[in-house]
Amino acid sequence: MKIVEIIPSRENCVEAGWYAYDYMLDKPVDKQLIDALRPLGSMTYLGMLRKPFFKIDTAEYSIKGLEGDSFFRIAVDDQRRESLEKVNAFLETLE
């Protein structure tokens, strides 16, 4: 998996102090990638859905996406934007 672009999401929650970014990938999200993301926080994975859903939560950020899509979304608390750098560094190890 390689991140080809990070774009501000159209679904920001600026009023609540959260900002979201869509991470565009060079290939679709698969179960192997989802499992590799587990160390980033508390994971929910709904594999029984037609398009399995995953979500990773911490107090600083939330990551969510669908297996098979070529992107996932990260929302980060405005007061803790530095945590996004830690997430990005972790994601680079997966490339």
Sequence and secondary structure as in RCSB ss.txt:
>XXXX:A:sequence
MKIVEIIPSRENCVEAGWYAYDYMLDKPVDKQLIDALRPLGSMTYLGMLRKPFFKIDTAEYSIKGLEGDSFFRIA
VDDQRRESLEKVNAFLETLE
>XXXX:A:secstr
  EEEEEE TT BGGGTEEEEEEEESS   HHHHHHTGGGSEEEEETTSSS EEEEE SSEEEEEETT SEEEEE
EEGGGTHHHHHHHHHHHHH 
